[in-house]
Amino acid sequence: MPATETRTEFLMPGDDELTLTELLRWQLALSAMLATVRRRFDRSWDPAWGSQAARELRATSPFTRSDDTPWGEDPLATAFTVAGLACEVALESTDAVQVLLCSRPASVIAMDTLARAALEAASQAWWLLDPAIGGRARIVRLYLLRRSSAVRLSTTADQLGASDLHVEYGSPVEQIDAFYLGILGLKKELNAKGKWAGCEGQRPFNYTARAEKFMEEILDGEQKKTAKGPYAYFSGGAHVELWRILQGRYEAPGTDGRTILTPHVPLQAVRSAVATCVDAVLYPAMRAAHLLGWGAALTQLDALLGPLNAALGSAHP
C-alpha cells in the first residue's frame, strides 16, 4: 500500500466561529469524496487475479471441514462482505454529516454522534482488512467479531425481554461457536479461569480499543499520542455530556443585564467531525482496494487525500 499523507489530529474546538467560506469548502470536498468512493465500490468485492485477497481465497479454500469437505471460499468471502458492510455504515454516517453541513451546520452534537459511528464502523473494517495477516487469521477475526456481537445481542435481548431477538438480527453464540470451532475446526483459547478468551492468537477488541488502534495506525509521529482523543471527544457528544453542550455556547450580556448562553458554531468542532468522517471512509476503502487488487481505485482514492487535506487544513485558526 503506498505511503499516504495523514491529516487527522485531535483539536479541541476553539472559539472561532464557522464561516460560510469553510462551510462551502467542506461541503464540496466531502461531496466529491463520497461520490468517488461510492462509484468505485458500488459493486461486488471480487478480488482481482493475483491480488492478496485472491491468494488468500486459494489458500484457505482447500482446508477441511469436520465432514471432510473443503472449506470453500465462503468463510473468507464472508469476512470481505462484513468489512464491506462496515465501510457502508461509515459512508452512511458521513452522508448524514454532509446533509447536516448543507442544512443544519449548527447541529454539532449530532455530527459528533455520526462521526463516532463512522469511526467505530471504520475501525471494524480496518481490523478485518489488515494486510499483515493471512486468510485464516482473517476468518478468525470475523469469528471474534461475530461472537462479540452475538454476546451483546443476547444481553440486549434479555434486557428487552425479547429472547428470540437473535432470530431476526443474528445468531446465538452457541451457533457461531458450532460453525467456527466445530465445523471449520478453529482452535479456541481459554483464560486462566477456563473461560473463552480468543482464538488462534487473535483477541477481540472493545469499541474504544479498536477505534484507538485505527487512529494510531493512520496517524503520524507525535500525532499517535492523540489516538485516544477522537473517540473520547465524540463520545462526549454521543453521551450529551454537559461539557460538550457548553462548548457550543458562549456567555453574552442580555438586554435586561442578565448573562445568557448564546449558541454558536465552533469551527474546530465541525472540522473535527468532518475530518474524522473523511478518515473513516477513505482509509478502510484504500485498504480494501489494496487487498482486492483494485489498482485504479486505489490510485484515485489516494489522489483525493491532497485536495481533502488542503480543504480541511485551511480550517486551522
C-alpha positions as CSV (number, residue, x, y, z in Angstrom):
1,M,0.0,0.0,0.0
2,P,1.5,3.4,-0.9
3,A,2.6,5.8,1.8
4,T,-0.1,8.5,2.2
5,E,-0.2,11.8,3.9
6,T,-2.2,11.7,7.1
7,R,-4.1,14.7,8.3
8,T,-6.4,14.0,11.2
9,E,-5.3,15.3,14.5
10,F,-7.4,15.8,17.6
11,L,-8.1,19.5,18.1
12,M,-10.2,20.8,20.9
13,P,-12.7,23.3,19.4
14,G,-11.7,26.9,19.9
15,D,-13.8,30.0,20.0
16,D,-13.6,30.7,16.3
17,E,-16.9,30.7,14.5
18,L,-17.5,28.6,11.5
19,T,-17.7,30.8,8.4
20,L,-19.6,30.4,5.1
21,T,-16.2,30.0,3.3
22,E,-15.1,27.0,5.3
23,L,-18.6,25.5,5.2
24,L,-18.9,25.6,1.4
25,R,-15.3,24.3,1.0
26,W,-16.0,21.3,3.3
27,Q,-19.4,20.6,1.6
28,L,-17.7,20.4,-1.8
29,A,-14.8,18.3,-0.6
30,L,-17.0,15.8,1.3
31,S,-19.4,15.5,-1.6
32,A,-16.6,14.8,-4.1
33,M,-15.1,12.1,-1.8
34,L,-18.4,10.4,-1.2
35,A,-19.2,10.3,-4.9
36,T,-15.8,8.8,-5.8
37,V,-15.9,6.1,-3.1
38,R,-19.5,5.1,-4.0
39,R,-18.7,5.0,-7.7
40,R,-15.6,2.8,-7.1
41,F,-17.2,0.4,-4.5
42,D,-20.7,0.1,-5.9
43,R,-20.1,-3.5,-7.0
44,S,-19.3,-6.9,-5.6
45,W,-16.0,-7.1,-3.7
46,D,-14.5,-9.6,-6.2
47,P,-10.7,-9.8,-5.9
48,A,-8.6,-9.2,-9.0
49,W,-6.4,-12.0,-10.3
50,G,-3.1,-12.2,-8.4
51,S,-4.3,-9.9,-5.6
52,Q,-3.6,-10.7,-1.9
53,A,-7.3,-11.5,-1.4
54,A,-7.3,-13.9,-4.4
55,R,-4.3,-15.7,-3.0
56,E,-5.9,-16.0,0.4
57,L,-9.0,-17.5,-1.1
58,R,-7.0,-20.1,-2.9
59,A,-5.0,-20.9,0.3
60,T,-8.0,-21.3,2.6
61,S,-10.5,-23.0,0.3
62,P,-8.9,-26.5,0.5
63,F,-8.9,-26.6,4.3
64,T,-11.1,-29.4,5.5
65,R,-14.3,-29.2,7.5
66,S,-15.4,-31.7,10.1
67,D,-17.3,-33.7,7.5
68,D,-14.1,-33.9,5.3
69,T,-15.4,-31.5,2.7
70,P,-13.4,-28.4,1.8
71,W,-14.0,-25.0,3.4
72,G,-14.5,-23.4,0.0
73,E,-14.5,-19.7,-0.5
74,D,-17.5,-18.8,1.7
75,P,-15.7,-18.4,5.2
76,L,-13.2,-15.9,3.9
77,A,-15.6,-14.2,1.4
78,T,-17.9,-13.5,4.3
79,A,-15.1,-11.6,6.0
80,F,-14.8,-9.4,3.0
81,T,-18.6,-9.0,2.9
82,V,-18.7,-7.9,6.6
83,A,-15.9,-5.5,6.0
84,G,-17.8,-4.0,3.1
85,L,-20.9,-3.6,5.3
86,A,-18.9,-1.8,7.9
87,C,-17.5,0.5,5.2
88,E,-21.1,1.2,4.0
89,V,-22.0,2.3,7.6
90,A,-19.1,4.7,7.6
91,L,-20.3,6.0,4.3
92,E,-23.9,6.4,5.5
93,S,-22.8,8.2,8.6
94,T,-20.7,10.6,6.6
95,D,-23.5,11.1,4.1
96,A,-25.6,12.2,7.1
97,V,-22.9,14.6,8.2
98,Q,-22.9,16.0,4.7
99,V,-26.7,16.6,4.9
100,L,-26.2,18.4,8.2
101,L,-23.5,20.6,6.7
102,C,-25.9,21.6,4.0
103,S,-29.0,22.1,6.1
104,R,-28.2,22.4,9.9
105,P,-24.4,23.1,10.3
106,A,-25.2,24.3,13.9
107,S,-26.1,20.7,14.8
108,V,-22.6,19.9,16.1
109,I,-23.5,17.3,18.7
110,A,-25.5,15.4,16.0
111,M,-22.3,15.5,13.9
112,D,-20.3,14.2,16.8
113,T,-22.6,11.2,17.2
114,L,-22.4,10.4,13.5
115,A,-18.6,10.9,13.5
116,R,-18.3,8.4,16.3
117,A,-20.5,5.9,14.4
118,A,-18.3,6.3,11.3
119,L,-15.2,5.8,13.4
120,E,-16.5,2.6,15.0
121,A,-17.5,1.2,11.6
122,A,-14.2,2.1,10.1
123,S,-12.2,0.5,12.9
124,Q,-14.0,-2.8,12.3
125,A,-13.4,-2.8,8.6
126,W,-9.8,-1.7,9.1
127,W,-9.2,-4.6,11.5
128,L,-10.8,-7.2,9.2
129,L,-8.9,-5.9,6.2
130,D,-5.4,-5.9,7.8
131,P,-2.9,-6.8,5.0
132,A,-0.4,-8.1,7.6
133,I,-2.5,-11.2,8.3
134,G,-3.4,-14.1,6.1
135,G,-6.7,-15.6,5.1
136,R,-7.1,-18.0,8.1
137,A,-6.4,-15.2,10.6
138,R,-8.9,-13.0,8.8
139,I,-11.6,-15.7,9.2
140,V,-10.6,-16.0,12.9
141,R,-11.1,-12.2,13.3
142,L,-14.5,-12.5,11.7
143,Y,-15.4,-15.2,14.2
144,L,-14.3,-13.0,17.1
145,L,-16.3,-10.1,15.7
146,R,-19.4,-12.2,15.1
147,R,-19.1,-13.8,18.6
148,S,-18.7,-10.5,20.4
149,S,-21.7,-9.1,18.5
150,A,-23.7,-12.2,19.4
151,V,-22.9,-11.8,23.1
152,R,-24.1,-8.1,23.0
153,L,-27.2,-9.1,21.1
154,S,-28.0,-11.7,23.8
155,T,-27.6,-9.1,26.5
156,T,-29.8,-6.7,24.6
157,A,-32.5,-9.3,24.1
158,D,-32.5,-10.2,27.8
159,Q,-32.9,-6.5,28.7
160,L,-35.7,-6.1,26.3
161,G,-37.4,-9.3,27.3
162,A,-37.2,-10.5,23.7
163,S,-35.5,-13.8,23.9
164,D,-36.0,-14.6,20.2
165,L,-34.3,-11.3,19.1
166,H,-31.3,-13.3,17.7
167,V,-33.6,-15.0,15.2
168,E,-34.1,-11.7,13.3
169,Y,-30.8,-9.9,13.9
170,G,-28.1,-12.6,14.2
171,S,-27.1,-15.9,15.5
172,P,-26.7,-17.1,19.2
173,V,-23.2,-17.6,20.5
174,E,-23.6,-21.4,20.6
175,Q,-24.4,-21.5,16.8
176,I,-21.4,-19.3,15.9
177,D,-19.1,-21.4,18.1
178,A,-20.5,-24.6,16.5
179,F,-19.7,-23.3,13.0
180,Y,-16.2,-21.9,13.5
181,L,-15.0,-24.3,16.2
182,G,-17.0,-27.4,15.4
183,I,-17.3,-27.3,11.6
184,L,-14.3,-25.3,10.5
185,G,-12.1,-26.6,13.3
186,L,-10.6,-23.3,14.6
187,K,-8.9,-23.6,17.9
188,K,-10.3,-21.5,20.8
189,E,-8.2,-20.2,23.6
190,L,-9.1,-20.0,27.3
191,N,-8.0,-17.7,30.0
192,A,-6.7,-18.7,33.5
193,K,-10.3,-19.2,34.7
194,G,-11.1,-21.5,31.8
195,K,-13.3,-19.0,30.0
196,W,-13.3,-18.2,26.3
197,A,-10.6,-15.6,25.6
198,G,-9.9,-15.7,21.9
199,C,-8.9,-18.0,19.0
200,E,-5.6,-18.9,17.4
201,G,-3.6,-16.0,18.7
202,Q,-6.3,-13.4,18.0
203,R,-8.1,-11.4,20.7
204,P,-11.3,-9.4,20.5
205,F,-11.2,-5.6,20.9
206,N,-13.7,-3.5,22.7
207,Y,-15.1,-0.4,21.0
208,T,-12.7,2.0,22.5
209,A,-9.5,-0.1,21.9
210,R,-10.5,-0.9,18.3
211,A,-11.1,2.8,17.5
212,E,-7.9,3.8,19.2
213,K,-6.0,1.2,17.2
214,F,-7.4,2.5,13.9
215,M,-6.4,6.1,14.7
216,E,-3.0,5.1,15.9
217,E,-2.2,3.3,12.7
218,I,-3.3,6.2,10.4
219,L,-1.7,9.0,12.4
220,D,2.0,10.0,12.0
221,G,4.7,10.7,14.6
222,E,3.7,12.8,17.6
223,Q,0.0,12.6,16.5
224,K,-0.1,9.0,17.6
225,K,-0.2,10.2,21.2
226,T,-3.6,11.6,20.5
227,A,-5.1,8.3,19.2
228,K,-7.5,8.0,22.1
229,G,-8.7,11.6,21.7
230,P,-11.2,11.5,18.8
231,Y,-13.3,8.6,20.2
232,A,-13.3,10.1,23.7
233,Y,-14.2,13.5,22.3
234,F,-17.1,12.3,20.1
235,S,-18.3,10.1,22.9
236,G,-18.9,13.3,24.8
237,G,-21.3,14.4,22.1
238,A,-22.9,11.0,21.8
239,H,-23.5,10.9,25.6
240,V,-24.6,14.5,25.6
241,E,-22.1,15.4,28.3
242,L,-22.6,18.8,29.8
243,W,-19.1,20.0,28.9
244,R,-19.9,19.2,25.3
245,I,-23.2,21.1,25.3
246,L,-21.4,24.1,26.8
247,Q,-18.8,24.1,24.1
248,G,-21.5,25.2,21.7
249,R,-22.5,28.1,23.9
250,Y,-20.9,31.4,25.0
251,E,-21.8,33.9,27.6
252,A,-23.3,37.2,26.5
253,P,-25.0,40.0,28.3
254,G,-28.8,40.2,27.9
255,T,-30.7,43.3,27.4
256,D,-32.0,43.1,30.9
257,G,-28.5,42.9,32.3
258,R,-28.5,39.1,32.9
259,T,-26.0,36.8,31.4
260,I,-27.4,34.5,28.7
261,L,-25.9,31.4,27.0
262,T,-25.8,32.1,23.2
263,P,-25.4,29.2,20.7
264,H,-22.6,29.4,18.3
265,V,-20.9,27.0,15.8
266,P,-17.2,26.4,16.8
267,L,-15.2,26.0,13.6
268,Q,-12.9,23.3,15.0
269,A,-15.8,21.2,16.3
270,V,-17.3,20.9,12.9
271,R,-13.8,20.4,11.3
272,S,-13.0,17.6,13.7
273,A,-16.3,15.8,12.8
274,V,-15.7,16.2,9.1
275,A,-12.1,15.3,9.2
276,T,-12.8,12.1,11.2
277,C,-15.5,11.1,8.7
278,V,-13.1,11.6,5.8
279,D,-10.6,9.3,7.5
280,A,-13.3,6.7,8.4
281,V,-14.4,6.5,4.7
282,L,-11.1,6.8,2.9
283,Y,-8.6,4.7,4.8
284,P,-10.6,1.5,5.0
285,A,-11.6,1.9,1.4
286,M,-7.9,2.3,0.4
287,R,-7.0,-0.8,2.4
288,A,-9.8,-2.8,0.7
289,A,-8.7,-1.6,-2.7
290,H,-5.2,-2.7,-1.9
291,L,-6.2,-6.1,-0.6
292,L,-8.6,-6.7,-3.6
293,G,-6.0,-5.6,-6.1
294,W,-8.1,-2.8,-7.4
295,G,-5.2,-0.6,-8.5
296,A,-7.2,2.1,-10.4
297,A,-9.5,2.6,-7.4
298,L,-6.6,2.8,-5.0
299,T,-4.8,5.4,-7.2
300,Q,-7.9,7.5,-7.4
301,L,-8.6,7.3,-3.7
302,D,-5.0,8.2,-2.8
303,A,-5.3,11.2,-5.1
304,L,-8.2,12.5,-3.0
305,L,-6.1,13.0,0.0
306,G,-4.2,16.1,-1.2
307,P,-7.3,18.1,-2.0
308,L,-9.1,16.9,1.1
309,N,-6.1,17.9,3.3
310,A,-6.0,21.3,1.6
311,A,-9.7,21.9,2.2
312,L,-9.7,20.8,5.8
313,G,-6.2,22.1,6.7
314,S,-7.4,25.6,5.8
315,A,-9.8,25.4,8.7
316,H,-7.0,25.9,11.2
317,P,-7.5,29.1,13.2
